[in-house]
Amino acid sequence: MKIINARTGQLETIPLALGEKGRGRWLEEVKISNRPGQTPDGPEDVGYFVFGEDRKHVILTKANPAQRGVLLRINTEGTYTRGTSGSVELLGGTAKLLTSGEYAYGDAGRIGGGTDELWHAEGPAIFAVIICGGSYKGYGHRYLVVTESFGIRLITRETLCQMIATDEEPEVASVARQFKDALHEDVKAAIKLADELEDSETPVATVAHFFGYKPMEQVVTDHGFAIPMSLRLADGTIGGVSGVQTGTLVPGDKALVAFSIGRMGGKRYGVNIEAEVGLTRLHVSEDYRGNQGELLALVDQPDWHVVLRHFKDGEEYCVVRYDAGGEHRCDPTGKVYQTTPWTGREPVAPPVPEQVQQETTGSDDESPMAAALRKAGLR
């Protein structure tokens, strides 16, 4: 058997120590046998025996033909966050806990901690692993999946759902299906979606998506959504979409569009969304400053459009309109000075007032600028 570190997926160095020494902690040493003929050659070919009553201890030996499967070191230590602790729970499969150590935070070891465990998985299995520190620090809940061929995957629930829906890793999906009753409702929904996609006989609609310099497939991936095989066309692009389920695009007949709705500069700049018509938002990314970045949306109407007003030092200096004709940049009066087409499409500029200065239509309270913008479709 191999002994693997579940956090890294790599072979674990032997001998090893689980947990740590100190108050509120427990250091468990897993030693290797020094008996003649029983010393293991390395972490890729080991066996073990267990001894002890109240607390179990493990000695690693040469491989034992009667022991099959894989040994897993599951260390739940992440970082200190008040109110969090690390733990391991077997949700399904044939596996047993051999021994464990404990780590903690604070001099007295009373302000958080968790376990560092050694397991023997004899077949496919799935664990719930809580890594101390909380999800907002990059830790928290994970699924640890042991496949039929004893591959190891430590993944978030969202990643597992996408793997199932896209059939990206069939062995991982097979384990999830086997023990689905013990898993989160989102995972069950992903399994149901995968079955529906597999059974569907409806051909994938060919549509032209609206995107710029990045292909739509990359845009979708950057926003954290998975693309099922049933949505991919023969030329490698993706077909029409109807929405998103469990983090996965669902086939349909609608196009996707992606563009920036963020401000164009630093603190002196701002942006207001004046109009957003004919779209269903799927996700908005953040830029490096934590502001709104790129919008990914579903196109519901042929005349869809979005109008953004950009400001510098509180003064409006630019209007940007996105529609089927491209990205249109206008001055504050509504006059288009630049149109950038979507990839693979011809630019189509919106109507522009001939003499902005003379536009006075509308109510007495409507300014010439406002009237010009309204006529240009930018208001």
WOJOZI-V990506 format. One record per residue. N is the residue number from 1. RES is the residue in three letters. SS is DSSP state (helix for helix, strand for strand, loop for the rest). Layout:
n:N res:RES ss:SS
n:N res:RES ss:SS
//
This chain:
n:1 res:MET ss:loop
n:2 res:LYS ss:strand
n:3 res:ILE ss:strand
n:4 res:ILE ss:strand
n:5 res:ASN ss:strand
n:6 res:ALA ss:loop
n:7 res:ARG ss:loop
n:8 res:THR ss:loop
n:9 res:GLY ss:loop
n:10 res:GLN ss:loop
n:11 res:LEU ss:strand
n:12 res:GLU ss:loop
n:13 res:THR ss:loop
n:14 res:ILE ss:loop
n:15 res:PRO ss:loop
n:16 res:LEU ss:strand
n:17 res:ALA ss:strand
n:18 res:LEU ss:strand
n:19 res:GLY ss:strand
n:20 res:GLU ss:loop
n:21 res:LYS ss:loop
n:22 res:GLY ss:loop
n:23 res:ARG ss:loop
n:24 res:GLY ss:loop
n:25 res:ARG ss:loop
n:26 res:TRP ss:strand
n:27 res:LEU ss:strand
n:28 res:GLU ss:strand
n:29 res:GLU ss:strand
n:30 res:VAL ss:strand
n:31 res:LYS ss:strand
n:32 res:ILE ss:strand
n:33 res:SER ss:loop
n:34 res:ASN ss:loop
n:35 res:ARG ss:loop
n:36 res:PRO ss:loop
n:37 res:GLY ss:loop
n:38 res:GLN ss:loop
n:39 res:THR ss:loop
n:40 res:PRO ss:loop
n:41 res:ASP ss:loop
n:42 res:GLY ss:strand
n:43 res:PRO ss:loop
n:44 res:GLU ss:loop
n:45 res:ASP ss:strand
n:46 res:VAL ss:strand
n:47 res:GLY ss:strand
n:48 res:TYR ss:strand
n:49 res:PHE ss:strand
n:50 res:VAL ss:strand
n:51 res:PHE ss:strand
n:52 res:GLY ss:loop
n:53 res:GLU ss:loop
n:54 res:ASP ss:loop
n:55 res:ARG ss:loop
n:56 res:LYS ss:loop
n:57 res:HIS ss:strand
n:58 res:VAL ss:strand
n:59 res:ILE ss:strand
n:60 res:LEU ss:strand
n:61 res:THR ss:strand
n:62 res:LYS ss:strand
n:63 res:ALA ss:loop
n:64 res:ASN ss:loop
n:65 res:PRO ss:loop
n:66 res:ALA ss:loop
n:67 res:GLN ss:loop
n:68 res:ARG ss:loop
n:69 res:GLY ss:loop
n:70 res:VAL ss:strand
n:71 res:LEU ss:strand
n:72 res:LEU ss:strand
n:73 res:ARG ss:strand
n:74 res:ILE ss:strand
n:75 res:ASN ss:strand
n:76 res:THR ss:loop
n:77 res:GLU ss:loop
n:78 res:GLY ss:loop
n:79 res:THR ss:loop
n:80 res:TYR ss:loop
n:81 res:THR ss:loop
n:82 res:ARG ss:loop
n:83 res:GLY ss:loop
n:84 res:THR ss:loop
n:85 res:SER ss:loop
n:86 res:GLY ss:loop
n:87 res:SER ss:strand
n:88 res:VAL ss:strand
n:89 res:GLU ss:strand
n:90 res:LEU ss:strand
n:91 res:LEU ss:strand
n:92 res:GLY ss:strand
n:93 res:GLY ss:strand
n:94 res:THR ss:strand
n:95 res:ALA ss:strand
n:96 res:LYS ss:strand
n:97 res:LEU ss:strand
n:98 res:LEU ss:strand
n:99 res:THR ss:strand
n:100 res:SER ss:strand
n:101 res:GLY ss:strand
n:102 res:GLU ss:strand
n:103 res:TYR ss:strand
n:104 res:ALA ss:strand
n:105 res:TYR ss:loop
n:106 res:GLY ss:loop
n:107 res:ASP ss:loop
n:108 res:ALA ss:loop
n:109 res:GLY ss:loop
n:110 res:ARG ss:loop
n:111 res:ILE ss:loop
n:112 res:GLY ss:loop
n:113 res:GLY ss:strand
n:114 res:GLY ss:strand
n:115 res:THR ss:strand
n:116 res:ASP ss:strand
n:117 res:GLU ss:strand
n:118 res:LEU ss:strand
n:119 res:TRP ss:strand
n:120 res:HIS ss:strand
n:121 res:ALA ss:strand
n:122 res:GLU ss:strand
n:123 res:GLY ss:strand
n:124 res:PRO ss:strand
n:125 res:ALA ss:strand
n:126 res:ILE ss:strand
n:127 res:PHE ss:strand
n:128 res:ALA ss:strand
n:129 res:VAL ss:strand
n:130 res:ILE ss:strand
n:131 res:ILE ss:strand
n:132 res:CYS ss:loop
n:133 res:GLY ss:loop
n:134 res:GLY ss:loop
n:135 res:SER ss:helix
n:136 res:TYR ss:helix
n:137 res:LYS ss:helix
n:138 res:GLY ss:loop
n:139 res:TYR ss:loop
n:140 res:GLY ss:strand
n:141 res:HIS ss:strand
n:142 res:ARG ss:strand
n:143 res:TYR ss:strand
n:144 res:LEU ss:strand
n:145 res:VAL ss:strand
n:146 res:VAL ss:strand
n:147 res:THR ss:loop
n:148 res:GLU ss:loop
n:149 res:SER ss:loop
n:150 res:PHE ss:loop
n:151 res:GLY ss:loop
n:152 res:ILE ss:strand
n:153 res:ARG ss:strand
n:154 res:LEU ss:strand
n:155 res:ILE ss:strand
n:156 res:THR ss:loop
n:157 res:ARG ss:helix
n:158 res:GLU ss:helix
n:159 res:THR ss:helix
n:160 res:LEU ss:helix
n:161 res:CYS ss:helix
n:162 res:GLN ss:helix
n:163 res:MET ss:helix
n:164 res:ILE ss:helix
n:165 res:ALA ss:helix
n:166 res:THR ss:helix
n:167 res:ASP ss:loop
n:168 res:GLU ss:loop
n:169 res:GLU ss:loop
n:170 res:PRO ss:helix
n:171 res:GLU ss:helix
n:172 res:VAL ss:helix
n:173 res:ALA ss:helix
n:174 res:SER ss:helix
n:175 res:VAL ss:helix
n:176 res:ALA ss:helix
n:177 res:ARG ss:helix
n:178 res:GLN ss:helix
n:179 res:PHE ss:loop
n:180 res:LYS ss:helix
n:181 res:ASP ss:helix
n:182 res:ALA ss:helix
n:183 res:LEU ss:loop
n:184 res:HIS ss:loop
n:185 res:GLU ss:helix
n:186 res:ASP ss:helix
n:187 res:VAL ss:helix
n:188 res:LYS ss:helix
n:189 res:ALA ss:helix
n:190 res:ALA ss:helix
n:191 res:ILE ss:helix
n:192 res:LYS ss:helix
n:193 res:LEU ss:helix
n:194 res:ALA ss:helix
n:195 res:ASP ss:helix
n:196 res:GLU ss:helix
n:197 res:LEU ss:helix
n:198 res:GLU ss:helix
n:199 res:ASP ss:helix
n:200 res:SER ss:loop
n:201 res:GLU ss:loop
n:202 res:THR ss:loop
n:203 res:PRO ss:loop
n:204 res:VAL ss:loop
n:205 res:ALA ss:loop
n:206 res:THR ss:loop
n:207 res:VAL ss:loop
n:208 res:ALA ss:loop
n:209 res:HIS ss:loop
n:210 res:PHE ss:strand
n:211 res:PHE ss:loop
n:212 res:GLY ss:loop
n:213 res:TYR ss:loop
n:214 res:LYS ss:loop
n:215 res:PRO ss:loop
n:216 res:MET ss:helix
n:217 res:GLU ss:helix
n:218 res:GLN ss:helix
n:219 res:VAL ss:helix
n:220 res:VAL ss:helix
n:221 res:THR ss:helix
n:222 res:ASP ss:helix
n:223 res:HIS ss:loop
n:224 res:GLY ss:loop
n:225 res:PHE ss:loop
n:226 res:ALA ss:strand
n:227 res:ILE ss:loop
n:228 res:PRO ss:loop
n:229 res:MET ss:helix
n:230 res:SER ss:helix
n:231 res:LEU ss:helix
n:232 res:ARG ss:strand
n:233 res:LEU ss:loop
n:234 res:ALA ss:loop
n:235 res:ASP ss:loop
n:236 res:GLY ss:loop
n:237 res:THR ss:loop
n:238 res:ILE ss:strand
n:239 res:GLY ss:loop
n:240 res:GLY ss:loop
n:241 res:VAL ss:strand
n:242 res:SER ss:strand
n:243 res:GLY ss:strand
n:244 res:VAL ss:strand
n:245 res:GLN ss:strand
n:246 res:THR ss:loop
n:247 res:GLY ss:loop
n:248 res:THR ss:strand
n:249 res:LEU ss:strand
n:250 res:VAL ss:strand
n:251 res:PRO ss:strand
n:252 res:GLY ss:loop
n:253 res:ASP ss:loop
n:254 res:LYS ss:strand
n:255 res:ALA ss:loop
n:256 res:LEU ss:strand
n:257 res:VAL ss:strand
n:258 res:ALA ss:strand
n:259 res:PHE ss:strand
n:260 res:SER ss:strand
n:261 res:ILE ss:loop
n:262 res:GLY ss:loop
n:263 res:ARG ss:loop
n:264 res:MET ss:loop
n:265 res:GLY ss:loop
n:266 res:GLY ss:loop
n:267 res:LYS ss:loop
n:268 res:ARG ss:loop
n:269 res:TYR ss:strand
n:270 res:GLY ss:strand
n:271 res:VAL ss:strand
n:272 res:ASN ss:strand
n:273 res:ILE ss:strand
n:274 res:GLU ss:strand
n:275 res:ALA ss:strand
n:276 res:GLU ss:strand
n:277 res:VAL ss:strand
n:278 res:GLY ss:loop
n:279 res:LEU ss:strand
n:280 res:THR ss:strand
n:281 res:ARG ss:strand
n:282 res:LEU ss:strand
n:283 res:HIS ss:strand
n:284 res:VAL ss:strand
n:285 res:SER ss:strand
n:286 res:GLU ss:strand
n:287 res:ASP ss:loop
n:288 res:TYR ss:loop
n:289 res:ARG ss:loop
n:290 res:GLY ss:loop
n:291 res:ASN ss:loop
n:292 res:GLN ss:strand
n:293 res:GLY ss:strand
n:294 res:GLU ss:strand
n:295 res:LEU ss:strand
n:296 res:LEU ss:strand
n:297 res:ALA ss:strand
n:298 res:LEU ss:strand
n:299 res:VAL ss:strand
n:300 res:ASP ss:loop
n:301 res:GLN ss:loop
n:302 res:PRO ss:loop
n:303 res:ASP ss:loop
n:304 res:TRP ss:loop
n:305 res:HIS ss:strand
n:306 res:VAL ss:strand
n:307 res:VAL ss:strand
n:308 res:LEU ss:strand
n:309 res:ARG ss:strand
n:310 res:HIS ss:strand
n:311 res:PHE ss:strand
n:312 res:LYS ss:strand
n:313 res:ASP ss:loop
n:314 res:GLY ss:loop
n:315 res:GLU ss:strand
n:316 res:GLU ss:strand
n:317 res:TYR ss:strand
n:318 res:CYS ss:strand
n:319 res:VAL ss:strand
n:320 res:VAL ss:strand
n:321 res:ARG ss:strand
n:322 res:TYR ss:strand
n:323 res:ASP ss:strand
n:324 res:ALA ss:loop
n:325 res:GLY ss:loop
n:326 res:GLY ss:strand
n:327 res:GLU ss:strand
n:328 res:HIS ss:strand
n:329 res:ARG ss:strand
n:330 res:CYS ss:strand
n:331 res:ASP ss:loop
n:332 res:PRO ss:loop
n:333 res:THR ss:loop
n:334 res:GLY ss:loop
n:335 res:LYS ss:loop
n:336 res:VAL ss:strand
n:337 res:TYR ss:strand
n:338 res:GLN ss:strand
n:339 res:THR ss:strand
n:340 res:THR ss:strand
n:341 res:PRO ss:loop
n:342 res:TRP ss:loop
n:343 res:THR ss:loop
n:344 res:GLY ss:loop
n:345 res:ARG ss:loop
n:346 res:GLU ss:loop
n:347 res:PRO ss:loop
n:348 res:VAL ss:loop
n:349 res:ALA ss:loop
n:350 res:PRO ss:loop
n:351 res:PRO ss:loop
n:352 res:VAL ss:loop
n:353 res:PRO ss:loop
n:354 res:GLU ss:loop
n:355 res:GLN ss:loop
n:356 res:VAL ss:helix
n:357 res:GLN ss:helix
n:358 res:GLN ss:helix
n:359 res:GLU ss:loop
n:360 res:THR ss:loop
n:361 res:THR ss:loop
n:362 res:GLY ss:loop
n:363 res:SER ss:loop
n:364 res:ASP ss:loop
n:365 res:ASP ss:loop
n:366 res:GLU ss:loop
n:367 res:SER ss:loop
n:368 res:PRO ss:helix
n:369 res:MET ss:helix
n:370 res:ALA ss:helix
n:371 res:ALA ss:helix
n:372 res:ALA ss:helix
n:373 res:LEU ss:helix
n:374 res:ARG ss:helix
n:375 res:LYS ss:helix
n:376 res:ALA ss:loop
n:377 res:GLY ss:loop
n:378 res:LEU ss:loop
n:379 res:ARG ss:loop
//
